[in-house]
Amino acid sequence: MRLTFIGGDPGSNPNGSPTVYRTDRDSWIVQGWVVTDPEALAHMNIPHGETCVEIPDRMVQFFRKGARGIDSL
């Protein structure tokens, strides 16, 4: 799988995480904070082999059509 960096959290220092990537398989990878809150996890049905990550509102800009040259959404 090839990854294309789309954007890092402009409000996170020093490493810019969370981060959004586009794959060559027509999918997205979001690097973010592991969700460990038991109450939140209790409301989700997460199958084996899957997980969820939390990202801040300021990351939504990277999901807009045309963001960083991504026009295929």
PDB file of N, CA, C and O in Angstrom:
ATOM      1  N   MET A   1       0.856  -1.168   0.000  1.00  0.00           N
ATOM      2  CA  MET A   1       0.000   0.000   0.000  1.00  0.00           C
ATOM      3  C   MET A   1       0.905   1.234   0.000  1.00  0.00           C
ATOM      4  O   MET A   1       1.851   1.329   0.782  1.00  0.00           O
ATOM      5  N   ARG A   2       0.595   2.170  -0.887  1.00  0.00           N
ATOM      6  CA  ARG A   2       1.307   3.445  -0.897  1.00  0.00           C
ATOM      7  C   ARG A   2       0.466   4.497  -0.196  1.00  0.00           C
ATOM      8  O   ARG A   2      -0.752   4.545  -0.369  1.00  0.00           O
ATOM      9  N   LEU A   3       1.117   5.340   0.595  1.00  0.00           N
ATOM     10  CA  LEU A   3       0.438   6.410   1.313  1.00  0.00           C
ATOM     11  C   LEU A   3       0.876   7.754   0.765  1.00  0.00           C
ATOM     12  O   LEU A   3       2.041   7.960   0.425  1.00  0.00           O
ATOM     13  N   THR A   4      -0.090   8.672   0.687  1.00  0.00           N
ATOM     14  CA  THR A   4       0.190  10.056   0.350  1.00  0.00           C
ATOM     15  C   THR A   4      -0.203  10.909   1.539  1.00  0.00           C
ATOM     16  O   THR A   4      -1.354  10.880   1.974  1.00  0.00           O
ATOM     17  N   PHE A   5       0.743  11.666   2.066  1.00  0.00           N
ATOM     18  CA  PHE A   5       0.467  12.561   3.179  1.00  0.00           C
ATOM     19  C   PHE A   5      -0.501  13.638   2.710  1.00  0.00           C
ATOM     20  O   PHE A   5      -0.266  14.288   1.692  1.00  0.00           O
ATOM     21  N   ILE A   6      -1.589  13.827   3.450  1.00  0.00           N
ATOM     22  CA  ILE A   6      -2.576  14.859   3.123  1.00  0.00           C
ATOM     23  C   ILE A   6      -2.422  16.048   4.051  1.00  0.00           C
ATOM     24  O   ILE A   6      -2.396  17.192   3.595  1.00  0.00           O
ATOM     25  N   GLY A   7      -2.319  15.793   5.348  1.00  0.00           N
ATOM     26  CA  GLY A   7      -2.139  16.902   6.271  1.00  0.00           C
ATOM     27  C   GLY A   7      -1.961  16.434   7.691  1.00  0.00           C
ATOM     28  O   GLY A   7      -2.493  15.404   8.103  1.00  0.00           O
ATOM     29  N   GLY A   8      -1.192  17.221   8.440  1.00  0.00           N
ATOM     30  CA  GLY A   8      -1.019  16.988   9.866  1.00  0.00           C
ATOM     31  C   GLY A   8      -1.754  18.055  10.638  1.00  0.00           C
ATOM     32  O   GLY A   8      -1.997  19.150  10.131  1.00  0.00           O
ATOM     33  N   ASP A   9      -2.100  17.739  11.843  1.00  0.00           N
ATOM     34  CA  ASP A   9      -2.837  18.658  12.698  1.00  0.00           C
ATOM     35  C   ASP A   9      -2.058  19.958  12.879  1.00  0.00           C
ATOM     36  O   ASP A   9      -0.979  19.959  13.472  1.00  0.00           O
ATOM     37  N   PRO A  10      -2.602  21.067  12.370  1.00  0.00           N
ATOM     38  CA  PRO A  10      -1.885  22.338  12.484  1.00  0.00           C
ATOM     39  C   PRO A  10      -1.797  22.852  13.912  1.00  0.00           C
ATOM     40  O   PRO A  10      -1.037  23.780  14.187  1.00  0.00           O
ATOM     41  N   GLY A  11      -2.559  22.266  14.822  1.00  0.00           N
ATOM     42  CA  GLY A  11      -2.532  22.722  16.208  1.00  0.00           C
ATOM     43  C   GLY A  11      -1.790  21.788  17.138  1.00  0.00           C
ATOM     44  O   GLY A  11      -1.848  21.961  18.356  1.00  0.00           O
ATOM     45  N   SER A  12      -1.094  20.803  16.597  1.00  0.00           N
ATOM     46  CA  SER A  12      -0.395  19.825  17.420  1.00  0.00           C
ATOM     47  C   SER A  12       1.105  19.994  17.274  1.00  0.00           C
ATOM     48  O   SER A  12       1.631  20.054  16.162  1.00  0.00           O
ATOM     49  N   ASN A  13       1.773  20.066  18.384  1.00  0.00           N
ATOM     50  CA  ASN A  13       3.236  20.169  18.379  1.00  0.00           C
ATOM     51  C   ASN A  13       3.802  19.108  19.304  1.00  0.00           C
ATOM     52  O   ASN A  13       3.143  18.799  20.297  1.00  0.00           O
ATOM     53  N   PRO A  14       4.941  18.538  19.068  1.00  0.00           N
ATOM     54  CA  PRO A  14       5.877  18.893  18.012  1.00  0.00           C
ATOM     55  C   PRO A  14       5.752  18.037  16.753  1.00  0.00           C
ATOM     56  O   PRO A  14       6.402  18.333  15.751  1.00  0.00           O
ATOM     57  N   ASN A  15       4.929  16.978  16.778  1.00  0.00           N
ATOM     58  CA  ASN A  15       4.989  16.008  15.682  1.00  0.00           C
ATOM     59  C   ASN A  15       3.844  16.076  14.688  1.00  0.00           C
ATOM     60  O   ASN A  15       3.822  15.274  13.754  1.00  0.00           O
ATOM     61  N   GLY A  16       2.901  16.980  14.834  1.00  0.00           N
ATOM     62  CA  GLY A  16       1.843  17.142  13.844  1.00  0.00           C
ATOM     63  C   GLY A  16       0.812  16.042  13.809  1.00  0.00           C
ATOM     64  O   GLY A  16       0.084  15.919  12.823  1.00  0.00           O
ATOM     65  N   SER A  17       0.725  15.240  14.847  1.00  0.00           N
ATOM     66  CA  SER A  17      -0.282  14.183  14.892  1.00  0.00           C
ATOM     67  C   SER A  17      -1.524  14.758  15.560  1.00  0.00           C
ATOM     68  O   SER A  17      -1.379  15.559  16.483  1.00  0.00           O
ATOM     69  N   PRO A  18      -2.699  14.409  15.162  1.00  0.00           N
ATOM     70  CA  PRO A  18      -3.157  13.452  14.169  1.00  0.00           C
ATOM     71  C   PRO A  18      -2.742  13.828  12.746  1.00  0.00           C
ATOM     72  O   PRO A  18      -2.410  14.976  12.447  1.00  0.00           O
ATOM     73  N   THR A  19      -2.776  12.826  11.897  1.00  0.00           N
ATOM     74  CA  THR A  19      -2.353  12.979  10.516  1.00  0.00           C
ATOM     75  C   THR A  19      -3.315  12.223   9.612  1.00  0.00           C
ATOM     76  O   THR A  19      -3.842  11.176   9.989  1.00  0.00           O
ATOM     77  N   VAL A  20      -3.542  12.765   8.407  1.00  0.00           N
ATOM     78  CA  VAL A  20      -4.426  12.136   7.432  1.00  0.00           C
ATOM     79  C   VAL A  20      -3.598  11.729   6.210  1.00  0.00           C
ATOM     80  O   VAL A  20      -2.787  12.505   5.705  1.00  0.00           O
ATOM     81  N   TYR A  21      -3.822  10.490   5.747  1.00  0.00           N
ATOM     82  CA  TYR A  21      -3.142   9.965   4.565  1.00  0.00           C
ATOM     83  C   TYR A  21      -4.182   9.434   3.582  1.00  0.00           C
ATOM     84  O   TYR A  21      -5.264   9.005   3.981  1.00  0.00           O
ATOM     85  N   ARG A  22      -3.845   9.468   2.305  1.00  0.00           N
ATOM     86  CA  ARG A  22      -4.656   8.855   1.248  1.00  0.00           C
ATOM     87  C   ARG A  22      -3.876   7.641   0.758  1.00  0.00           C
ATOM     88  O   ARG A  22      -2.654   7.703   0.620  1.00  0.00           O
ATOM     89  N   THR A  23      -4.573   6.535   0.493  1.00  0.00           N
ATOM     90  CA  THR A  23      -3.899   5.341   0.008  1.00  0.00           C
ATOM     91  C   THR A  23      -4.106   5.183  -1.498  1.00  0.00           C
ATOM     92  O   THR A  23      -4.930   5.869  -2.102  1.00  0.00           O
ATOM     93  N   ASP A  24      -3.353   4.282  -2.079  1.00  0.00           N
ATOM     94  CA  ASP A  24      -3.531   3.964  -3.493  1.00  0.00           C
ATOM     95  C   ASP A  24      -4.644   2.931  -3.683  1.00  0.00           C
ATOM     96  O   ASP A  24      -4.832   2.408  -4.781  1.00  0.00           O
ATOM     97  N   ARG A  25      -5.384   2.640  -2.602  1.00  0.00           N
ATOM     98  CA  ARG A  25      -6.503   1.689  -2.659  1.00  0.00           C
ATOM     99  C   ARG A  25      -7.839   2.407  -2.481  1.00  0.00           C
ATOM    100  O   ARG A  25      -8.823   1.808  -2.047  1.00  0.00           O
ATOM    101  N   ASP A  26      -7.863   3.704  -2.823  1.00  0.00           N
ATOM    102  CA  ASP A  26      -9.083   4.515  -2.694  1.00  0.00           C
ATOM    103  C   ASP A  26      -9.621   4.521  -1.273  1.00  0.00           C
ATOM    104  O   ASP A  26     -10.820   4.354  -1.053  1.00  0.00           O
ATOM    105  N   SER A  27      -8.726   4.716  -0.310  1.00  0.00           N
ATOM    106  CA  SER A  27      -9.127   4.770   1.092  1.00  0.00           C
ATOM    107  C   SER A  27      -8.281   5.807   1.824  1.00  0.00           C
ATOM    108  O   SER A  27      -7.336   6.366   1.267  1.00  0.00           O
ATOM    109  N   TRP A  28      -8.632   6.045   3.060  1.00  0.00           N
ATOM    110  CA  TRP A  28      -7.954   7.011   3.922  1.00  0.00           C
ATOM    111  C   TRP A  28      -7.396   6.304   5.138  1.00  0.00           C
ATOM    112  O   TRP A  28      -7.963   5.313   5.598  1.00  0.00           O
ATOM    113  N   ILE A  29      -6.294   6.803   5.660  1.00  0.00           N
ATOM    114  CA  ILE A  29      -5.777   6.357   6.950  1.00  0.00           C
ATOM    115  C   ILE A  29      -5.672   7.588   7.825  1.00  0.00           C
ATOM    116  O   ILE A  29      -5.111   8.607   7.423  1.00  0.00           O
ATOM    117  N   VAL A  30      -6.216   7.484   9.022  1.00  0.00           N
ATOM    118  CA  VAL A  30      -6.165   8.580   9.972  1.00  0.00           C
ATOM    119  C   VAL A  30      -5.330   8.131  11.165  1.00  0.00           C
ATOM    120  O   VAL A  30      -5.675   7.176  11.860  1.00  0.00           O
ATOM    121  N   GLN A  31      -4.239   8.832  11.383  1.00  0.00           N
ATOM    122  CA  GLN A  31      -3.420   8.603  12.570  1.00  0.00           C
ATOM    123  C   GLN A  31      -3.950   9.555  13.627  1.00  0.00           C
ATOM    124  O   GLN A  31      -4.014  10.763  13.399  1.00  0.00           O
ATOM    125  N   GLY A  32      -4.327   9.026  14.772  1.00  0.00           N
ATOM    126  CA  GLY A  32      -4.911   9.892  15.793  1.00  0.00           C
ATOM    127  C   GLY A  32      -4.769   9.317  17.176  1.00  0.00           C
ATOM    128  O   GLY A  32      -4.018   8.366  17.391  1.00  0.00           O
ATOM    129  N   TRP A  33      -5.481   9.886  18.100  1.00  0.00           N
ATOM    130  CA  TRP A  33      -5.415   9.471  19.492  1.00  0.00           C
ATOM    131  C   TRP A  33      -6.262   8.230  19.703  1.00  0.00           C
ATOM    132  O   TRP A  33      -7.413   8.181  19.267  1.00  0.00           O
ATOM    133  N   VAL A  34      -5.711   7.241  20.359  1.00  0.00           N
ATOM    134  CA  VAL A  34      -6.438   6.010  20.646  1.00  0.00           C
ATOM    135  C   VAL A  34      -7.610   6.333  21.573  1.00  0.00           C
ATOM    136  O   VAL A  34      -7.448   7.021  22.581  1.00  0.00           O
ATOM    137  N   VAL A  35      -8.780   5.830  21.221  1.00  0.00           N
ATOM    138  CA  VAL A  35      -9.960   6.027  22.058  1.00  0.00           C
ATOM    139  C   VAL A  35      -9.948   4.946  23.137  1.00  0.00           C
ATOM    140  O   VAL A  35     -10.020   3.755  22.838  1.00  0.00           O
ATOM    141  N   THR A  36      -9.857   5.376  24.390  1.00  0.00           N
ATOM    142  CA  THR A  36      -9.818   4.432  25.508  1.00  0.00           C
ATOM    143  C   THR A  36     -10.970   4.638  26.483  1.00  0.00           C
ATOM    144  O   THR A  36     -11.116   3.877  27.439  1.00  0.00           O
ATOM    145  N   ASP A  37     -11.785   5.656  26.250  1.00  0.00           N
ATOM    146  CA  ASP A  37     -12.898   5.954  27.146  1.00  0.00           C
ATOM    147  C   ASP A  37     -13.898   4.803  27.134  1.00  0.00           C
ATOM    148  O   ASP A  37     -14.516   4.550  26.100  1.00  0.00           O
ATOM    149  N   PRO A  38     -14.078   4.096  28.254  1.00  0.00           N
ATOM    150  CA  PRO A  38     -14.966   2.937  28.287  1.00  0.00           C
ATOM    151  C   PRO A  38     -16.404   3.250  27.896  1.00  0.00           C
ATOM    152  O   PRO A  38     -17.056   2.439  27.239  1.00  0.00           O
ATOM    153  N   GLU A  39     -16.907   4.416  28.291  1.00  0.00           N
ATOM    154  CA  GLU A  39     -18.277   4.788  27.955  1.00  0.00           C
ATOM    155  C   GLU A  39     -18.438   4.980  26.449  1.00  0.00           C
ATOM    156  O   GLU A  39     -19.417   4.520  25.861  1.00  0.00           O
ATOM    157  N   ALA A  40     -17.476   5.658  25.831  1.00  0.00           N
ATOM    158  CA  ALA A  40     -17.533   5.857  24.378  1.00  0.00           C
ATOM    159  C   ALA A  40     -17.435   4.519  23.656  1.00  0.00           C
ATOM    160  O   ALA A  40     -18.208   4.258  22.734  1.00  0.00           O
ATOM    161  N   LEU A  41     -16.506   3.677  24.058  1.00  0.00           N
ATOM    162  CA  LEU A  41     -16.325   2.373  23.414  1.00  0.00           C
ATOM    163  C   LEU A  41     -17.548   1.485  23.576  1.00  0.00           C
ATOM    164  O   LEU A  41     -17.843   0.674  22.698  1.00  0.00           O
ATOM    165  N   ALA A  42     -18.267   1.626  24.691  1.00  0.00           N
ATOM    166  CA  ALA A  42     -19.466   0.824  24.933  1.00  0.00           C
ATOM    167  C   ALA A  42     -20.572   1.148  23.938  1.00  0.00           C
ATOM    168  O   ALA A  42     -21.455   0.322  23.704  1.00  0.00           O
ATOM    169  N   HIS A  43     -20.535   2.337  23.351  1.00  0.00           N
ATOM    170  CA  HIS A  43     -21.556   2.754  22.388  1.00  0.00           C
ATOM    171  C   HIS A  43     -21.226   2.342  20.958  1.00  0.00           C
ATOM    172  O   HIS A  43     -22.019   2.572  20.045  1.00  0.00           O
ATOM    173  N   MET A  44     -20.059   1.733  20.760  1.00  0.00           N
ATOM    174  CA  MET A  44     -19.634   1.342  19.422  1.00  0.00           C
ATOM    175  C   MET A  44     -19.550  -0.175  19.316  1.00  0.00           C
ATOM    176  O   MET A  44     -19.288  -0.868  20.300  1.00  0.00           O
ATOM    177  N   ASN A  45     -19.772  -0.671  18.123  1.00  0.00           N
ATOM    178  CA  ASN A  45     -19.624  -2.089  17.845  1.00  0.00           C
ATOM    179  C   ASN A  45     -18.432  -2.231  16.906  1.00  0.00           C
ATOM    180  O   ASN A  45     -18.593  -2.238  15.685  1.00  0.00           O
ATOM    181  N   ILE A  46     -17.239  -2.342  17.478  1.00  0.00           N
ATOM    182  CA  ILE A  46     -16.021  -2.376  16.689  1.00  0.00           C
ATOM    183  C   ILE A  46     -15.610  -3.829  16.472  1.00  0.00           C
ATOM    184  O   ILE A  46     -15.248  -4.517  17.426  1.00  0.00           O
ATOM    185  N   PRO A  47     -15.661  -4.299  15.233  1.00  0.00           N
ATOM    186  CA  PRO A  47     -15.302  -5.684  14.945  1.00  0.00           C
ATOM    187  C   PRO A  47     -13.813  -5.957  15.160  1.00  0.00           C
ATOM    188  O   PRO A  47     -12.994  -5.038  15.157  1.00  0.00           O
ATOM    189  N   HIS A  48     -13.480  -7.226  15.344  1.00  0.00           N
ATOM    190  CA  HIS A  48     -12.094  -7.649  15.462  1.00  0.00           C
ATOM    191  C   HIS A  48     -11.322  -7.172  14.232  1.00  0.00           C
ATOM    192  O   HIS A  48     -11.811  -7.278  13.108  1.00  0.00           O
ATOM    193  N   GLY A  49     -10.138  -6.657  14.444  1.00  0.00           N
ATOM    194  CA  GLY A  49      -9.316  -6.175  13.338  1.00  0.00           C
ATOM    195  C   GLY A  49      -9.553  -4.721  12.987  1.00  0.00           C
ATOM    196  O   GLY A  49      -8.895  -4.190  12.092  1.00  0.00           O
ATOM    197  N   GLU A  50     -10.473  -4.068  13.668  1.00  0.00           N
ATOM    198  CA  GLU A  50     -10.741  -2.655  13.437  1.00  0.00           C
ATOM    199  C   GLU A  50     -10.511  -1.880  14.723  1.00  0.00           C
ATOM    200  O   GLU A  50     -10.464  -2.457  15.809  1.00  0.00           O
ATOM    201  N   THR A  51     -10.370  -0.584  14.590  1.00  0.00           N
ATOM    202  CA  THR A  51     -10.212   0.283  15.744  1.00  0.00           C
ATOM    203  C   THR A  51     -10.809   1.640  15.402  1.00  0.00           C
ATOM    204  O   THR A  51     -11.304   1.842  14.293  1.00  0.00           O
ATOM    205  N   CYS A  52     -10.764   2.551  16.330  1.00  0.00           N
ATOM    206  CA  CYS A  52     -11.192   3.914  16.068  1.00  0.00           C
ATOM    207  C   CYS A  52     -10.141   4.846  16.654  1.00  0.00           C
ATOM    208  O   CYS A  52      -9.467   4.509  17.628  1.00  0.00           O
ATOM    209  N   VAL A  53     -10.012   6.013  16.055  1.00  0.00           N
ATOM    210  CA  VAL A  53      -9.124   7.036  16.578  1.00  0.00           C
ATOM    211  C   VAL A  53      -9.900   8.329  16.663  1.00  0.00           C
ATOM    212  O   VAL A  53     -10.863   8.538  15.925  1.00  0.00           O
ATOM    213  N   GLU A  54      -9.482   9.197  17.565  1.00  0.00           N
ATOM    214  CA  GLU A  54     -10.131  10.488  17.745  1.00  0.00           C
ATOM    215  C   GLU A  54      -9.271  11.568  17.108  1.00  0.00           C
ATOM    216  O   GLU A  54      -8.058  11.607  17.312  1.00  0.00           O
ATOM    217  N   ILE A  55      -9.903  12.444  16.337  1.00  0.00           N
ATOM    218  CA  ILE A  55      -9.206  13.579  15.742  1.00  0.00           C
ATOM    219  C   ILE A  55      -9.975  14.850  16.088  1.00  0.00           C
ATOM    220  O   ILE A  55     -11.188  14.795  16.290  1.00  0.00           O
ATOM    221  N   PRO A  56      -9.292  15.998  16.160  1.00  0.00           N
ATOM    222  CA  PRO A  56      -9.978  17.242  16.500  1.00  0.00           C
ATOM    223  C   PRO A  56     -10.698  17.846  15.291  1.00  0.00           C
ATOM    224  O   PRO A  56     -10.401  17.507  14.146  1.00  0.00           O
ATOM    225  N   ASP A  57     -11.640  18.740  15.563  1.00  0.00           N
ATOM    226  CA  ASP A  57     -12.393  19.422  14.505  1.00  0.00           C
ATOM    227  C   ASP A  57     -11.482  20.070  13.475  1.00  0.00           C
ATOM    228  O   ASP A  57     -11.817  20.109  12.291  1.00  0.00           O
ATOM    229  N   ARG A  58     -10.331  20.581  13.911  1.00  0.00           N
ATOM    230  CA  ARG A  58      -9.464  21.296  12.981  1.00  0.00           C
ATOM    231  C   ARG A  58      -8.902  20.400  11.878  1.00  0.00           C
ATOM    232  O   ARG A  58      -8.313  20.907  10.924  1.00  0.00           O
ATOM    233  N   MET A  59      -9.070  19.075  11.986  1.00  0.00           N
ATOM    234  CA  MET A  59      -8.597  18.146  10.961  1.00  0.00           C
ATOM    235  C   MET A  59      -9.605  17.968   9.833  1.00  0.00           C
ATOM    236  O   MET A  59      -9.250  17.445   8.777  1.00  0.00           O
ATOM    237  N   VAL A  60     -10.858  18.390  10.028  1.00  0.00           N
ATOM    238  CA  VAL A  60     -11.912  18.200   9.023  1.00  0.00           C
ATOM    239  C   VAL A  60     -11.528  18.858   7.699  1.00  0.00           C
ATOM    240  O   VAL A  60     -11.943  18.399   6.635  1.00  0.00           O
ATOM    241  N   GLN A  61     -10.749  19.917   7.759  1.00  0.00           N
ATOM    242  CA  GLN A  61     -10.331  20.611   6.537  1.00  0.00           C
ATOM    243  C   GLN A  61      -9.637  19.670   5.550  1.00  0.00           C
ATOM    244  O   GLN A  61      -9.666  19.921   4.346  1.00  0.00           O
ATOM    245  N   PHE A  62      -9.026  18.613   6.026  1.00  0.00           N
ATOM    246  CA  PHE A  62      -8.303  17.700   5.148  1.00  0.00           C
ATOM    247  C   PHE A  62      -9.221  16.690   4.471  1.00  0.00           C
ATOM    248  O   PHE A  62      -8.757  15.892   3.657  1.00  0.00           O
ATOM    249  N   PHE A  63     -10.499  16.706   4.786  1.00  0.00           N
ATOM    250  CA  PHE A  63     -11.459  15.803   4.169  1.00  0.00           C
ATOM    251  C   PHE A  63     -12.332  16.486   3.122  1.00  0.00           C
ATOM    252  O   PHE A  63     -13.178  15.837   2.506  1.00  0.00           O
ATOM    253  N   ARG A  64     -12.139  17.772   2.916  1.00  0.00           N
ATOM    254  CA  ARG A  64     -12.904  18.500   1.907  1.00  0.00           C
ATOM    255  C   ARG A  64     -12.424  18.144   0.513  1.00  0.00           C
ATOM    256  O   ARG A  64     -11.239  17.888   0.300  1.00  0.00           O
ATOM    257  N   LYS A  65     -13.339  18.130  -0.422  1.00  0.00           N
ATOM    258  CA  LYS A  65     -12.972  17.904  -1.813  1.00  0.00           C
ATOM    259  C   LYS A  65     -11.990  18.987  -2.249  1.00  0.00           C
ATOM    260  O   LYS A  65     -12.211  20.178  -2.030  1.00  0.00           O
ATOM    261  N   GLY A  66     -10.915  18.547  -2.863  1.00  0.00           N
ATOM    262  CA  GLY A  66      -9.915  19.477  -3.330  1.00  0.00           C
ATOM    263  C   GLY A  66      -8.819  19.777  -2.332  1.00  0.00           C
ATOM    264  O   GLY A  66      -7.855  20.459  -2.681  1.00  0.00           O
ATOM    265  N   ALA A  67      -8.927  19.294  -1.097  1.00  0.00           N
ATOM    266  CA  ALA A  67      -7.894  19.552  -0.104  1.00  0.00           C
ATOM    267  C   ALA A  67      -6.568  18.958  -0.551  1.00  0.00           C
ATOM    268  O   ALA A  67      -6.488  17.776  -0.883  1.00  0.00           O
ATOM    269  N   ARG A  68      -5.541  19.774  -0.557  1.00  0.00           N
ATOM    270  CA  ARG A  68      -4.194  19.345  -0.941  1.00  0.00           C
ATOM    271  C   ARG A  68      -4.181  18.586  -2.265  1.00  0.00           C
ATOM    272  O   ARG A  68      -3.421  17.632  -2.431  1.00  0.00           O
ATOM    273  N   GLY A  69      -5.013  19.006  -3.195  1.00  0.00           N
ATOM    274  CA  GLY A  69      -4.986  18.406  -4.522  1.00  0.00           C
ATOM    275  C   GLY A  69      -5.821  17.144  -4.666  1.00  0.00           C
ATOM    276  O   GLY A  69      -5.817  16.526  -5.731  1.00  0.00           O
ATOM    277  N   ILE A  70      -6.532  16.750  -3.629  1.00  0.00           N
ATOM    278  CA  ILE A  70      -7.358  15.542  -3.714  1.00  0.00           C
ATOM    279  C   ILE A  70      -8.706  15.946  -4.322  1.00  0.00           C
ATOM    280  O   ILE A  70      -9.510  16.608  -3.664  1.00  0.00           O
ATOM    281  N   ASP A  71      -8.949  15.555  -5.555  1.00  0.00           N
ATOM    282  CA  ASP A  71     -10.178  15.925  -6.247  1.00  0.00           C
ATOM    283  C   ASP A  71     -11.080  14.722  -6.518  1.00  0.00           C
ATOM    284  O   ASP A  71     -12.126  14.868  -7.151  1.00  0.00           O
ATOM    285  N   SER A  72     -10.692  13.544  -6.053  1.00  0.00           N
ATOM    286  CA  SER A  72     -11.428  12.341  -6.416  1.00  0.00           C
ATOM    287  C   SER A  72     -12.496  11.942  -5.404  1.00  0.00           C
ATOM    288  O   SER A  72     -13.074  10.860  -5.509  1.00  0.00           O
ATOM    289  N   LEU A  73     -12.761  12.798  -4.433  1.00  0.00           N
ATOM    290  CA  LEU A  73     -13.766  12.434  -3.423  1.00  0.00           C
ATOM    291  C   LEU A  73     -15.168  12.507  -3.982  1.00  0.00           C
ATOM    292  O   LEU A  73     -16.132  12.233  -3.268  1.00  0.00           O
TER     293      LEU A  73
END
